[in-house]
Every structure is written in structure tokens, then in C-alpha cells.
Amino acid sequence: MTNDDQILFRALSKGYKGAYTSIFRRYYASLLMYARRYVVDHDVAEDIIQDLFCALWLNREKLPD
């Protein structure tokens, strides 16, 4: 994890929506490619990653420093 990532995740844990957007843009494509290794259906893989990002936002206050 880079220093920029640490800053973004700290900001996310404090509820900054811009940090969430930046994390989404930075990681969505690579996470989707990772999910596609295990799930053949593209739509199902997208649903998995969307659920992951929803969980990230809902649990942002529980992120470790």
C-alpha cells in the first residue's frame, strides 16, 4: 500500500466521499479483473465488486489506522 493509499483510506474512515470516489476509481478495474478469474459471468463479477465497495463504505469507520 502506497502512502497515497494510506491517506485515502484514512480520509475514507473519516467519511470523506471524495476519498471513496478516488479509491473506487483506482481499484475497481483491477478488482473486477481479479473477480473474473473466479467468476465467469461478467455481471456477477461486477455485482461482487459493487457489494465489496458498498461494504467498504458502510464499514468505513471500522477501518484500522
N, CA, C and O atoms as a Tripos MOL2 file, in Angstrom:
@<TRIPOS>MOLECULE
protein
  260   259    65     0     0
PROTEIN
NO_CHARGES

@<TRIPOS>ATOM
      1 N           0.8460   -1.1650    0.0000 N.3       1 MET1
      2 CA          0.0000    0.0000    0.0000 C.3       1 MET1
      3 C           0.8970    1.2350    0.0000 C.2       1 MET1
      4 O           1.8190    1.3530    0.8070 O.2       1 MET1
      5 N           0.6110    2.1400   -0.9100 N.am      2 THR2
      6 CA          1.4210    3.3480   -1.0010 C.3       2 THR2
      7 C           0.9830    4.3620    0.0510 C.2       2 THR2
      8 O          -0.0540    4.2090    0.6970 O.2       2 THR2
      9 N           1.7850    5.3770    0.2000 N.am      3 ASN3
     10 CA          1.4690    6.4580    1.1160 C.3       3 ASN3
     11 C           0.1600    7.1390    0.7120 C.2       3 ASN3
     12 O          -0.6510    7.4950    1.5670 O.2       3 ASN3
     13 N          -0.0380    7.3180   -0.5950 N.am      4 ASP4
     14 CA         -1.2810    7.9130   -1.0960 C.3       4 ASP4
     15 C          -2.4830    7.0620   -0.7100 C.2       4 ASP4
     16 O          -3.5260    7.5880   -0.3210 O.2       4 ASP4
     17 N          -2.3310    5.7420   -0.8200 N.am      5 ASP5
     18 CA         -3.4170    4.8420   -0.4430 C.3       5 ASP5
     19 C          -3.7490    4.9860    1.0390 C.2       5 ASP5
     20 O          -4.9190    5.0210    1.4200 O.2       5 ASP5
     21 N          -2.7160    5.0690    1.8660 N.am      6 GLN6
     22 CA         -2.9480    5.2180    3.3030 C.3       6 GLN6
     23 C          -3.7090    6.5010    3.6060 C.2       6 GLN6
     24 O          -4.6070    6.5160    4.4470 O.2       6 GLN6
     25 N          -3.3490    7.5640    2.9220 N.am      7 ILE7
     26 CA         -4.0300    8.8430    3.1120 C.3       7 ILE7
     27 C          -5.4920    8.7270    2.6870 C.2       7 ILE7
     28 O          -6.3900    9.2050    3.3800 O.2       7 ILE7
     29 N          -5.7210    8.0840    1.5350 N.am      8 LEU8
     30 CA         -7.0880    7.9190    1.0470 C.3       8 LEU8
     31 C          -7.9280    7.0910    2.0200 C.2       8 LEU8
     32 O          -9.0690    7.4480    2.3130 O.2       8 LEU8
     33 N          -7.3770    6.0040    2.5150 N.am      9 PHE9
     34 CA         -8.1420    5.1560    3.4290 C.3       9 PHE9
     35 C          -8.3910    5.8310    4.7690 C.2       9 PHE9
     36 O          -9.4330    5.6100    5.3850 O.2       9 PHE9
     37 N          -7.4610    6.6410    5.2250 N.am     10 ARG10
     38 CA         -7.7040    7.4150    6.4580 C.3      10 ARG10
     39 C          -8.8310    8.4170    6.2360 C.2      10 ARG10
     40 O          -9.7060    8.5780    7.0870 O.2      10 ARG10
     41 N          -8.8040    9.0860    5.0900 N.am     11 ALA11
     42 CA         -9.8590   10.0450    4.7700 C.3      11 ALA11
     43 C         -11.2040    9.3360    4.6270 C.2      11 ALA11
     44 O         -12.2330    9.8530    5.0620 O.2      11 ALA11
     45 N         -11.1930    8.1630    4.0200 N.am     12 LEU12
     46 CA        -12.4210    7.3810    3.8900 C.3      12 LEU12
     47 C         -12.9790    7.0360    5.2630 C.2      12 LEU12
     48 O         -14.1850    7.1390    5.4900 O.2      12 LEU12
     49 N         -12.1120    6.6280    6.1730 N.am     13 SER13
     50 CA        -12.5730    6.2330    7.5060 C.3      13 SER13
     51 C         -13.2190    7.4010    8.2420 C.2      13 SER13
     52 O         -13.9990    7.2010    9.1730 O.2      13 SER13
     53 N         -12.8900    8.6230    7.8190 N.am     14 LYS14
     54 CA        -13.4910    9.8160    8.4200 C.3      14 LYS14
     55 C         -14.7250   10.2840    7.6570 C.2      14 LYS14
     56 O         -15.3410   11.2890    8.0120 O.2      14 LYS14
     57 N         -15.0850    9.5420    6.5980 N.am     15 GLY15
     58 CA        -16.3200    9.8300    5.8850 C.3      15 GLY15
     59 C         -16.1970   10.7340    4.6800 C.2      15 GLY15
     60 O         -17.2130   11.2020    4.1660 O.2      15 GLY15
     61 N         -14.9870   10.9980    4.2080 N.am     16 TYR16
     62 CA        -14.8110   11.8650    3.0450 C.3      16 TYR16
     63 C         -15.2060   11.1190    1.7680 C.2      16 TYR16
     64 O         -14.5580   10.1500    1.3730 O.2      16 TYR16
     65 N         -16.2730   11.5880    1.1380 N.am     17 LYS17
     66 CA        -16.7910   10.9330   -0.0630 C.3      17 LYS17
     67 C         -15.8020   10.9980   -1.2250 C.2      17 LYS17
     68 O         -15.7480   10.0800   -2.0430 O.2      17 LYS17
     69 N         -15.0270   12.0670   -1.3020 N.am     18 GLY18
     70 CA        -14.0290   12.1890   -2.3630 C.3      18 GLY18
     71 C         -12.9760   11.0960   -2.2840 C.2      18 GLY18
     72 O         -12.4950   10.6110   -3.3080 O.2      18 GLY18
     73 N         -12.6200   10.7120   -1.0680 N.am     19 ALA19
     74 CA        -11.6500    9.6220   -0.8880 C.3      19 ALA19
     75 C         -12.2460    8.3040   -1.3690 C.2      19 ALA19
     76 O         -11.5620    7.4960   -1.9960 O.2      19 ALA19
     77 N         -13.5250    8.0950   -1.0700 N.am     20 TYR20
     78 CA        -14.2060    6.8850   -1.5380 C.3      20 TYR20
     79 C         -14.2130    6.8390   -3.0630 C.2      20 TYR20
     80 O         -13.9350    5.7990   -3.6600 O.2      20 TYR20
     81 N         -14.5280    7.9550   -3.6800 N.am     21 THR21
     82 CA        -14.5470    8.0250   -5.1480 C.3      21 THR21
     83 C         -13.1730    7.7280   -5.7140 C.2      21 THR21
     84 O         -13.0530    6.9960   -6.6970 O.2      21 THR21
     85 N         -12.1420    8.2820   -5.1130 N.am     22 SER22
     86 CA        -10.7780    8.0390   -5.5870 C.3      22 SER22
     87 C         -10.3900    6.5630   -5.4500 C.2      22 SER22
     88 O          -9.7740    5.9940   -6.3520 O.2      22 SER22
     89 N         -10.7480    5.9560   -4.3370 N.am     23 ILE23
     90 CA        -10.4520    4.5320   -4.1260 C.3      23 ILE23
     91 C         -11.2050    3.6940   -5.1570 C.2      23 ILE23
     92 O         -10.6480    2.7610   -5.7340 O.2      23 ILE23
     93 N         -12.4680    4.0310   -5.3840 N.am     24 PHE24
     94 CA        -13.2670    3.3060   -6.3670 C.3      24 PHE24
     95 C         -12.6140    3.3890   -7.7440 C.2      24 PHE24
     96 O         -12.4420    2.3700   -8.4120 O.2      24 PHE24
     97 N         -12.2580    4.5730   -8.1630 N.am     25 ARG25
     98 CA        -11.6410    4.7490   -9.4860 C.3      25 ARG25
     99 C         -10.2900    4.0450   -9.5850 C.2      25 ARG25
    100 O          -9.9350    3.5240  -10.6420 O.2      25 ARG25
    101 N          -9.5560    4.0310   -8.5100 N.am     26 ARG26
    102 CA         -8.2250    3.4310   -8.5160 C.3      26 ARG26
    103 C          -8.2680    1.9010   -8.5490 C.2      26 ARG26
    104 O          -7.4290    1.2720   -9.1940 O.2      26 ARG26
    105 N          -9.2390    1.3040   -7.8590 N.am     27 TYR27
    106 CA         -9.2200   -0.1420   -7.6630 C.3      27 TYR27
    107 C         -10.3060   -0.9280   -8.3960 C.2      27 TYR27
    108 O         -10.1910   -2.1480   -8.5190 O.2      27 TYR27
    109 N         -11.3400   -0.2760   -8.8800 N.am     28 TYR28
    110 CA        -12.4760   -1.0110   -9.4520 C.3      28 TYR28
    111 C         -12.0510   -1.9470  -10.5820 C.2      28 TYR28
    112 O         -12.3820   -3.1330  -10.5630 O.2      28 TYR28
    113 N         -11.3320   -1.4280  -11.5520 N.am     29 ALA29
    114 CA        -10.9770   -2.2370  -12.7300 C.3      29 ALA29
    115 C         -10.1160   -3.4400  -12.3500 C.2      29 ALA29
    116 O         -10.3630   -4.5480  -12.8250 O.2      29 ALA29
    117 N          -9.1210   -3.2380  -11.5100 N.am     30 SER30
    118 CA         -8.2490   -4.3640  -11.1520 C.3      30 SER30
    119 C          -8.9940   -5.3870  -10.2870 C.2      30 SER30
    120 O          -8.7560   -6.5880  -10.4150 O.2      30 SER30
    121 N          -9.8840   -4.9280   -9.4150 N.am     31 LEU31
    122 CA        -10.6680   -5.8700   -8.6230 C.3      31 LEU31
    123 C         -11.6400   -6.6510   -9.4960 C.2      31 LEU31
    124 O         -11.8780   -7.8370   -9.2650 O.2      31 LEU31
    125 N         -12.1910   -5.9940  -10.4850 N.am     32 LEU32
    126 CA        -13.0880   -6.6820  -11.4050 C.3      32 LEU32
    127 C         -12.3340   -7.7540  -12.1810 C.2      32 LEU32
    128 O         -12.8390   -8.8650  -12.3460 O.2      32 LEU32
    129 N         -11.1370   -7.4380  -12.6560 N.am     33 MET33
    130 CA        -10.3350   -8.4400  -13.3570 C.3      33 MET33
    131 C         -10.0120   -9.6150  -12.4360 C.2      33 MET33
    132 O         -10.0370  -10.7680  -12.8690 O.2      33 MET33
    133 N          -9.7110   -9.3300  -11.1790 N.am     34 TYR34
    134 CA         -9.4290  -10.3880  -10.2070 C.3      34 TYR34
    135 C         -10.6590  -11.2780  -10.0170 C.2      34 TYR34
    136 O         -10.5520  -12.5040  -10.0150 O.2      34 TYR34
    137 N         -11.8140  -10.6550   -9.8580 N.am     35 ALA35
    138 CA        -13.0450  -11.4240   -9.6620 C.3      35 ALA35
    139 C         -13.3610  -12.2810  -10.8800 C.2      35 ALA35
    140 O         -13.8850  -13.3860  -10.7410 O.2      35 ALA35
    141 N         -13.0490  -11.7850  -12.0610 N.am     36 ARG36
    142 CA        -13.3300  -12.5320  -13.2870 C.3      36 ARG36
    143 C         -12.4860  -13.8060  -13.3830 C.2      36 ARG36
    144 O         -12.8360  -14.7120  -14.1390 O.2      36 ARG36
    145 N         -11.4140  -13.8910  -12.6540 N.am     37 ARG37
    146 CA        -10.6220  -15.1250  -12.6240 C.3      37 ARG37
    147 C         -11.4060  -16.2670  -11.9880 C.2      37 ARG37
    148 O         -11.1910  -17.4360  -12.3060 O.2      37 ARG37
    149 N         -12.3100  -15.9170  -11.0930 N.am     38 TYR38
    150 CA        -13.0520  -16.9150  -10.3340 C.3      38 TYR38
    151 C         -14.5180  -17.0320  -10.7600 C.2      38 TYR38
    152 O         -15.1520  -18.0660  -10.5500 O.2      38 TYR38
    153 N         -15.0450  -15.9670  -11.3580 N.am     39 VAL39
    154 CA        -16.4490  -15.9320  -11.7570 C.3      39 VAL39
    155 C         -16.5010  -15.6730  -13.2550 C.2      39 VAL39
    156 O         -16.0190  -14.6420  -13.7250 O.2      39 VAL39
    157 N         -17.0680  -16.5800  -13.9900 N.am     40 VAL40
    158 CA        -17.0940  -16.4680  -15.4480 C.3      40 VAL40
    159 C         -18.0240  -15.3430  -15.9130 C.2      40 VAL40
    160 O         -17.6920  -14.5980  -16.8350 O.2      40 VAL40
    161 N         -19.1640  -15.2290  -15.2840 N.am     41 ASP41
    162 CA        -20.1740  -14.2470  -15.6930 C.3      41 ASP41
    163 C         -19.7410  -12.8300  -15.2910 C.2      41 ASP41
    164 O         -19.5390  -12.5470  -14.1110 O.2      41 ASP41
    165 N         -19.6050  -11.9610  -16.2720 N.am     42 HIS42
    166 CA        -19.1510  -10.5880  -16.0360 C.3      42 HIS42
    167 C         -20.0950   -9.8360  -15.0990 C.2      42 HIS42
    168 O         -19.6400   -9.1220  -14.2050 O.2      42 HIS42
    169 N         -21.4020   -9.9890  -15.2960 N.am     43 ASP43
    170 CA        -22.3730   -9.2850  -14.4540 C.3      43 ASP43
    171 C         -22.2870   -9.7180  -12.9980 C.2      43 ASP43
    172 O         -22.4200   -8.8910  -12.0960 O.2      43 ASP43
    173 N         -22.0690  -10.9880  -12.7650 N.am     44 VAL44
    174 CA        -21.9270  -11.4930  -11.3980 C.3      44 VAL44
    175 C         -20.6490  -10.9350  -10.7690 C.2      44 VAL44
    176 O         -20.6470  -10.5480   -9.6010 O.2      44 VAL44
    177 N         -19.5770  -10.8960  -11.5360 N.am     45 ALA45
    178 CA        -18.3170  -10.3300  -11.0320 C.3      45 ALA45
    179 C         -18.5030   -8.8550  -10.6720 C.2      45 ALA45
    180 O         -18.0080   -8.3970   -9.6430 O.2      45 ALA45
    181 N         -19.2130   -8.1200  -11.5170 N.am     46 GLU46
    182 CA        -19.4870   -6.7060  -11.2070 C.3      46 GLU46
    183 C         -20.3030   -6.5710   -9.9260 C.2      46 GLU46
    184 O         -20.0270   -5.7040   -9.0970 O.2      46 GLU46
    185 N         -21.3050   -7.4270   -9.7670 N.am     47 ASP47
    186 CA        -22.1170   -7.3890   -8.5450 C.3      47 ASP47
    187 C         -21.2690   -7.6400   -7.3040 C.2      47 ASP47
    188 O         -21.4620   -6.9890   -6.2770 O.2      47 ASP47
    189 N         -20.3470   -8.5630   -7.3920 N.am     48 ILE48
    190 CA        -19.4660   -8.8740   -6.2630 C.3      48 ILE48
    191 C         -18.6370   -7.6510   -5.8860 C.2      48 ILE48
    192 O         -18.5340   -7.3030   -4.7100 O.2      48 ILE48
    193 N         -18.0530   -7.0050   -6.8780 N.am     49 ILE49
    194 CA        -17.2050   -5.8390   -6.6080 C.3      49 ILE49
    195 C         -18.0410   -4.6670   -6.0970 C.2      49 ILE49
    196 O         -17.6030   -3.9310   -5.2130 O.2      49 ILE49
    197 N         -19.2350   -4.4930   -6.6450 N.am     50 GLN50
    198 CA        -20.1130   -3.4370   -6.1390 C.3      50 GLN50
    199 C         -20.4960   -3.6970   -4.6870 C.2      50 GLN50
    200 O         -20.5360   -2.7730   -3.8740 O.2      50 GLN50
    201 N         -20.7770   -4.9590   -4.3650 N.am     51 ASP51
    202 CA        -21.0670   -5.3070   -2.9670 C.3      51 ASP51
    203 C         -19.8680   -5.0220   -2.0670 C.2      51 ASP51
    204 O         -20.0270   -4.5540   -0.9400 O.2      51 ASP51
    205 N         -18.6840   -5.3020   -2.5670 N.am     52 LEU52
    206 CA        -17.4660   -5.0290   -1.8140 C.3      52 LEU52
    207 C         -17.3410   -3.5350   -1.5100 C.2      52 LEU52
    208 O         -17.0370   -3.1510   -0.3810 O.2      52 LEU52
    209 N         -17.5750   -2.7040   -2.5140 N.am     53 PHE53
    210 CA        -17.4630   -1.2570   -2.3020 C.3      53 PHE53
    211 C         -18.5740   -0.7230   -1.3970 C.2      53 PHE53
    212 O         -18.3540    0.2140   -0.6290 O.2      53 PHE53
    213 N         -19.7560   -1.3140   -1.4860 N.am     54 CYS54
    214 CA        -20.8190   -0.9270   -0.5600 C.3      54 CYS54
    215 C         -20.4220   -1.2580    0.8760 C.2      54 CYS54
    216 O         -20.6050   -0.4470    1.7840 O.2      54 CYS54
    217 N         -19.8820   -2.4470    1.0700 N.am     55 ALA55
    218 CA        -19.4370   -2.8620    2.4040 C.3      55 ALA55
    219 C         -18.3050   -1.9630    2.9020 C.2      55 ALA55
    220 O         -18.2430   -1.6280    4.0850 O.2      55 ALA55
    221 N         -17.4210   -1.5790    1.9990 N.am     56 LEU56
    222 CA        -16.3200   -0.6810    2.3780 C.3      56 LEU56
    223 C         -16.8780    0.6350    2.9020 C.2      56 LEU56
    224 O         -16.4230    1.1380    3.9290 O.2      56 LEU56
    225 N         -17.8570    1.1950    2.2030 N.am     57 TRP57
    226 CA        -18.4330    2.4680    2.6400 C.3      57 TRP57
    227 C         -19.1910    2.3000    3.9640 C.2      57 TRP57
    228 O         -19.0540    3.1170    4.8740 O.2      57 TRP57
    229 N         -19.9770    1.2510    4.0570 N.am     58 LEU58
    230 CA        -20.7810    1.0470    5.2620 C.3      58 LEU58
    231 C         -19.9300    0.7660    6.5010 C.2      58 LEU58
    232 O         -20.3480    1.0480    7.6240 O.2      58 LEU58
    233 N         -18.7450    0.2140    6.2940 N.am     59 ASN59
    234 CA        -17.8580   -0.1330    7.4130 C.3      59 ASN59
    235 C         -16.6340    0.7700    7.4950 C.2      59 ASN59
    236 O         -15.6430    0.4110    8.1310 O.2      59 ASN59
    237 N         -16.6900    1.9230    6.8650 N.am     60 ARG60
    238 CA        -15.5220    2.8130    6.7800 C.3      60 ARG60
    239 C         -14.9900    3.2300    8.1480 C.2      60 ARG60
    240 O         -13.7850    3.4200    8.3140 O.2      60 ARG60
    241 N         -15.8710    3.3710    9.1160 N.am     61 GLU61
    242 CA        -15.4280    3.8120   10.4510 C.3      61 GLU61
    243 C         -14.6650    2.7240   11.1980 C.2      61 GLU61
    244 O         -14.0000    3.0050   12.1950 O.2      61 GLU61
    245 N         -14.7560    1.5000   10.7260 N.am     62 LYS62
    246 CA        -14.0780    0.3740   11.3720 C.3      62 LYS62
    247 C         -12.7070    0.1010   10.7660 C.2      62 LYS62
    248 O         -12.0000   -0.7950   11.2260 O.2      62 LYS62
    249 N         -12.3210    0.8550    9.7440 N.am     63 LEU63
    250 CA        -11.0180    0.6370    9.1000 C.3      63 LEU63
    251 C          -9.9040    0.9310   10.0950 C.2      63 LEU63
    252 O          -9.9750    1.9070   10.8420 O.2      63 LEU63
    253 N          -8.8790    0.0910   10.1050 N.am     64 PRO64
    254 CA         -7.7540    0.3620   11.0080 C.3      64 PRO64
    255 C          -6.9370    1.5580   10.5220 C.2      64 PRO64
    256 O          -6.9090    1.8640    9.3290 O.2      64 PRO64
    257 N          -6.2800    2.2210   11.4560 N.am     65 ASP65
    258 CA         -5.4220    3.3520   11.0760 C.3      65 ASP65
    259 C          -4.2180    2.8060   10.3690 C.2      65 ASP65
    260 O          -3.3480    3.5700    9.9520 O.2      65 ASP65
@<TRIPOS>BOND
     1     1     2 1
     2     2     3 1
     3     3     4 2
     4     3     5 am
     5     5     6 1
     6     6     7 1
     7     7     8 2
     8     7     9 am
     9     9    10 1
    10    10    11 1
    11    11    12 2
    12    11    13 am
    13    13    14 1
    14    14    15 1
    15    15    16 2
    16    15    17 am
    17    17    18 1
    18    18    19 1
    19    19    20 2
    20    19    21 am
    21    21    22 1
    22    22    23 1
    23    23    24 2
    24    23    25 am
    25    25    26 1
    26    26    27 1
    27    27    28 2
    28    27    29 am
    29    29    30 1
    30    30    31 1
    31    31    32 2
    32    31    33 am
    33    33    34 1
    34    34    35 1
    35    35    36 2
    36    35    37 am
    37    37    38 1
    38    38    39 1
    39    39    40 2
    40    39    41 am
    41    41    42 1
    42    42    43 1
    43    43    44 2
    44    43    45 am
    45    45    46 1
    46    46    47 1
    47    47    48 2
    48    47    49 am
    49    49    50 1
    50    50    51 1
    51    51    52 2
    52    51    53 am
    53    53    54 1
    54    54    55 1
    55    55    56 2
    56    55    57 am
    57    57    58 1
    58    58    59 1
    59    59    60 2
    60    59    61 am
    61    61    62 1
    62    62    63 1
    63    63    64 2
    64    63    65 am
    65    65    66 1
    66    66    67 1
    67    67    68 2
    68    67    69 am
    69    69    70 1
    70    70    71 1
    71    71    72 2
    72    71    73 am
    73    73    74 1
    74    74    75 1
    75    75    76 2
    76    75    77 am
    77    77    78 1
    78    78    79 1
    79    79    80 2
    80    79    81 am
    81    81    82 1
    82    82    83 1
    83    83    84 2
    84    83    85 am
    85    85    86 1
    86    86    87 1
    87    87    88 2
    88    87    89 am
    89    89    90 1
    90    90    91 1
    91    91    92 2
    92    91    93 am
    93    93    94 1
    94    94    95 1
    95    95    96 2
    96    95    97 am
    97    97    98 1
    98    98    99 1
    99    99   100 2
   100    99   101 am
   101   101   102 1
   102   102   103 1
   103   103   104 2
   104   103   105 am
   105   105   106 1
   106   106   107 1
   107   107   108 2
   108   107   109 am
   109   109   110 1
   110   110   111 1
   111   111   112 2
   112   111   113 am
   113   113   114 1
   114   114   115 1
   115   115   116 2
   116   115   117 am
   117   117   118 1
   118   118   119 1
   119   119   120 2
   120   119   121 am
   121   121   122 1
   122   122   123 1
   123   123   124 2
   124   123   125 am
   125   125   126 1
   126   126   127 1
   127   127   128 2
   128   127   129 am
   129   129   130 1
   130   130   131 1
   131   131   132 2
   132   131   133 am
   133   133   134 1
   134   134   135 1
   135   135   136 2
   136   135   137 am
   137   137   138 1
   138   138   139 1
   139   139   140 2
   140   139   141 am
   141   141   142 1
   142   142   143 1
   143   143   144 2
   144   143   145 am
   145   145   146 1
   146   146   147 1
   147   147   148 2
   148   147   149 am
   149   149   150 1
   150   150   151 1
   151   151   152 2
   152   151   153 am
   153   153   154 1
   154   154   155 1
   155   155   156 2
   156   155   157 am
   157   157   158 1
   158   158   159 1
   159   159   160 2
   160   159   161 am
   161   161   162 1
   162   162   163 1
   163   163   164 2
   164   163   165 am
   165   165   166 1
   166   166   167 1
   167   167   168 2
   168   167   169 am
   169   169   170 1
   170   170   171 1
   171   171   172 2
   172   171   173 am
   173   173   174 1
   174   174   175 1
   175   175   176 2
   176   175   177 am
   177   177   178 1
   178   178   179 1
   179   179   180 2
   180   179   181 am
   181   181   182 1
   182   182   183 1
   183   183   184 2
   184   183   185 am
   185   185   186 1
   186   186   187 1
   187   187   188 2
   188   187   189 am
   189   189   190 1
   190   190   191 1
   191   191   192 2
   192   191   193 am
   193   193   194 1
   194   194   195 1
   195   195   196 2
   196   195   197 am
   197   197   198 1
   198   198   199 1
   199   199   200 2
   200   199   201 am
   201   201   202 1
   202   202   203 1
   203   203   204 2
   204   203   205 am
   205   205   206 1
   206   206   207 1
   207   207   208 2
   208   207   209 am
   209   209   210 1
   210   210   211 1
   211   211   212 2
   212   211   213 am
   213   213   214 1
   214   214   215 1
   215   215   216 2
   216   215   217 am
   217   217   218 1
   218   218   219 1
   219   219   220 2
   220   219   221 am
   221   221   222 1
   222   222   223 1
   223   223   224 2
   224   223   225 am
   225   225   226 1
   226   226   227 1
   227   227   228 2
   228   227   229 am
   229   229   230 1
   230   230   231 1
   231   231   232 2
   232   231   233 am
   233   233   234 1
   234   234   235 1
   235   235   236 2
   236   235   237 am
   237   237   238 1
   238   238   239 1
   239   239   240 2
   240   239   241 am
   241   241   242 1
   242   242   243 1
   243   243   244 2
   244   243   245 am
   245   245   246 1
   246   246   247 1
   247   247   248 2
   248   247   249 am
   249   249   250 1
   250   250   251 1
   251   251   252 2
   252   251   253 am
   253   253   254 1
   254   254   255 1
   255   255   256 2
   256   255   257 am
   257   257   258 1
   258   258   259 1
   259   259   260 2
@<TRIPOS>SUBSTRUCTURE
     1 MET1         2 RESIDUE 1 A MET
     2 THR2         6 RESIDUE 1 A THR
     3 ASN3        10 RESIDUE 1 A ASN
     4 ASP4        14 RESIDUE 1 A ASP
     5 ASP5        18 RESIDUE 1 A ASP
     6 GLN6        22 RESIDUE 1 A GLN
     7 ILE7        26 RESIDUE 1 A ILE
     8 LEU8        30 RESIDUE 1 A LEU
     9 PHE9        34 RESIDUE 1 A PHE
    10 ARG10       38 RESIDUE 1 A ARG
    11 ALA11       42 RESIDUE 1 A ALA
    12 LEU12       46 RESIDUE 1 A LEU
    13 SER13       50 RESIDUE 1 A SER
    14 LYS14       54 RESIDUE 1 A LYS
    15 GLY15       58 RESIDUE 1 A GLY
    16 TYR16       62 RESIDUE 1 A TYR
    17 LYS17       66 RESIDUE 1 A LYS
    18 GLY18       70 RESIDUE 1 A GLY
    19 ALA19       74 RESIDUE 1 A ALA
    20 TYR20       78 RESIDUE 1 A TYR
    21 THR21       82 RESIDUE 1 A THR
    22 SER22       86 RESIDUE 1 A SER
    23 ILE23       90 RESIDUE 1 A ILE
    24 PHE24       94 RESIDUE 1 A PHE
    25 ARG25       98 RESIDUE 1 A ARG
    26 ARG26      102 RESIDUE 1 A ARG
    27 TYR27      106 RESIDUE 1 A TYR
    28 TYR28      110 RESIDUE 1 A TYR
    29 ALA29      114 RESIDUE 1 A ALA
    30 SER30      118 RESIDUE 1 A SER
    31 LEU31      122 RESIDUE 1 A LEU
    32 LEU32      126 RESIDUE 1 A LEU
    33 MET33      130 RESIDUE 1 A MET
    34 TYR34      134 RESIDUE 1 A TYR
    35 ALA35      138 RESIDUE 1 A ALA
    36 ARG36      142 RESIDUE 1 A ARG
    37 ARG37      146 RESIDUE 1 A ARG
    38 TYR38      150 RESIDUE 1 A TYR
    39 VAL39      154 RESIDUE 1 A VAL
    40 VAL40      158 RESIDUE 1 A VAL
    41 ASP41      162 RESIDUE 1 A ASP
    42 HIS42      166 RESIDUE 1 A HIS
    43 ASP43      170 RESIDUE 1 A ASP
    44 VAL44      174 RESIDUE 1 A VAL
    45 ALA45      178 RESIDUE 1 A ALA
    46 GLU46      182 RESIDUE 1 A GLU
    47 ASP47      186 RESIDUE 1 A ASP
    48 ILE48      190 RESIDUE 1 A ILE
    49 ILE49      194 RESIDUE 1 A ILE
    50 GLN50      198 RESIDUE 1 A GLN
    51 ASP51      202 RESIDUE 1 A ASP
    52 LEU52      206 RESIDUE 1 A LEU
    53 PHE53      210 RESIDUE 1 A PHE
    54 CYS54      214 RESIDUE 1 A CYS
    55 ALA55      218 RESIDUE 1 A ALA
    56 LEU56      222 RESIDUE 1 A LEU
    57 TRP57      226 RESIDUE 1 A TRP
    58 LEU58      230 RESIDUE 1 A LEU
    59 ASN59      234 RESIDUE 1 A ASN
    60 ARG60      238 RESIDUE 1 A ARG
    61 GLU61      242 RESIDUE 1 A GLU
    62 LYS62      246 RESIDUE 1 A LYS
    63 LEU63      250 RESIDUE 1 A LEU
    64 PRO64      254 RESIDUE 1 A PRO
    65 ASP65      258 RESIDUE 1 A ASP
